[in-house]
């Protein structure tokens, strides 16, 4: 058994139209050469780096069919899908905040969801030890009835519901370490006791009104939603402490059949949409820890689904570190910023503040639902 890597060139062709950073061009907003931060280069350059180092040769490189209408309708209402398809066929546009798409956006989004679905399916059927889906456009902000934050379809939820329908899994844990709160995944499973959603994110970054620690689920799902909002400037040690003190205990208490990671790299130190100080080594060690949990709890069943990350220079090194760890391959890609970022990690005072914050969060999550 090996590590699967699911990707498709057509996902790199998705475009968001005439935007400058996160604002539509017009009025006093001038065009930018790069357009949206959510562009294909971060993902393509990850694939390029894997090919140059030889890591790609140690993975099971695969494509996938797009998610079907049946797959999508398990998560999204027919009315939303019809609106999305009609606007996509008409040349593109925008159905929700910060979620523009061009002609054919519907088909590319369905393909992105299909990559996540196929990766999860292959791991649950025992065809792969673990898998990474290079999904684009991303999905963790997408709500059932409208897109949000570059996300057009809820990729992970589409994959989870297909797996549950097929009887391949009952209890699923979704860990989101993208710098932004995974509000879409949270909303979809907020009342579901069989899906644990955990989000480590920069507090009040995006969306600014979701992601509070006190949001723990509702009804039968009360207690199965865990939000870990970290202050801007949190770095390597803070992320590992959050994993050790909150995430891993929550996973062990829940005992999932599979762990899925919403794998964003925008908590990295030089990302334009985050203000955190994680490094490639941070993501390597987060991966090592979650693999250990998967090995103990669910026979190693682990799927990573790519979300955000907007530094064309640094995302490839973060992603390579994750895939080195997942596959055990001997290829490495030395982090060119390792020394610089190590010297800029928060000091002891910040560590003490994080220690107090995590203690407070543990108390919240330990309280009876």
Residue, then its C-alpha position, 0 to 999 in steps of 0.5 A: x500500500x502506498x500514498x495516493x496523490x489525486x490531481x487534474x490539470x483542469x483544476x489549475x485552469x479555474x479562474x476567478x475573473x477580474x479581481x484585485x486581491x480580494x476585491x472586484x476591480x472597479x471604481x478606485x480598485x485598480x487591476x493587479x497582474x496576479x488577480x485573486x490570491x487563490x490562483x493556480x500557481x501555488x498548487x501547480x508549483x507544489x506538483x512541480x516541486x514533487x516532480x523535480x525532487x522525484x517525490x511524485x515517483x513514490x506516490x500513486x498519482x491518480x485522477x478522478x471523475x467529477x462528483x456527480x449530481x447525486x453526490x452533490x445533492x447529498x450536500x447542496x440543494x438543487x436550487x443552488x446547483x442549478x443557479x451555479x450551473x446556469x451562471x457558469x454556462x453563461x460565462x461566470x460570475x459570483x453567487x456569494x462573497x469572495x467566490x467568483x468563477x469563470x466559464x465552466x466553473x461548475x464543471x471544475x468545482x465538481x472535478x475538485x470535489x471528485x478528487x476529494x471523493x476518490x481519495x477518501x474512497x480509495x483509502x476507505x476501501x484499503x486501496x491506499x494507505x493514505x491520500x492527498x487530494x490537490x483540490x482546486x477550487x477549495x471547499x471548506x468555506x462553502x455552505x450548502x446554499x451559497x459559496x464563500x471565500x473562494x469555495x464553490x462546493x463543499x469538497x470534503x462534505x461531498x466526499x464524506x457523504x458519498x462514503x457514508x452512503x456507500x457504507x464505508x464509514x460511519x464516524x468521521x473526523x475533519x481537522x481543519x488547519x487552514x488559517x481561516x475558520x472552516x465555517x462551511x464544514x462546521x455548518x454542514x455538520x453542526x448537528x451531526x453526532x457522527x462527524x467531529x469537526x475541529x478547526x485551528x485558525x487565526x481568530x477573526x480572520x475570515x470569516x470574521x463572525x464565526x469560529x468562536x470556541x463556545x460554538x460547540x454544535x447543537x442538538x445531537x451534535x453538541x460537543x462534536x464541534x471544536x474551534x481553536x482560535x489562535x491570536x495573530x502571531x502564533x507560530x510553530x510551538x503554538x500549533x504543536x501545543x494546540x495539536x497535543x493538548x486539544x486536537x489529539x485528545x478530541x480525536x482519541x475521545x471520538x474514535x473516528x473511522x477515518x481522519x480527513x484534514x482540510x489542509x491549508x498552508x496559509x498559516x505559514x509565515x509569509x502568506x498574504x492572507x494570514x498573520x501566523x508564523x507556521x513553517x514547513x516543519x510545523x506542517x511536517x510535525x502536525x502531519x506526523x502527529x495526525x498520522x500517529x493518531x490515525x494509526x492508533x484509532x483507525x488503522x492509519x486511514x488519513x486523507x488530506x484535502x488541499x484548501x488555502x495557501x497563497x504564497x507561490x514561493x512557500x506553499x510548495x515547501x509546506x506541501x512537500x513536507x506533508x507528503x514526505x511525511x505521509x509517504x515515508x519517501x526519502x526525497x526532501x525539499x529543504x526549506x529555504x526560509x527555515x533559518x529566517x523563520x526560526x529566528x522570528x518565532x514568538x518568544x517566551x511571553x507569547x508562549x505563556x499567553x498561548x499556554x493560558x489560552x489553551x488551558x482556557x480552551x481545554x476547560x471549555x471543551x471538557x465541560x459537559x455539553 
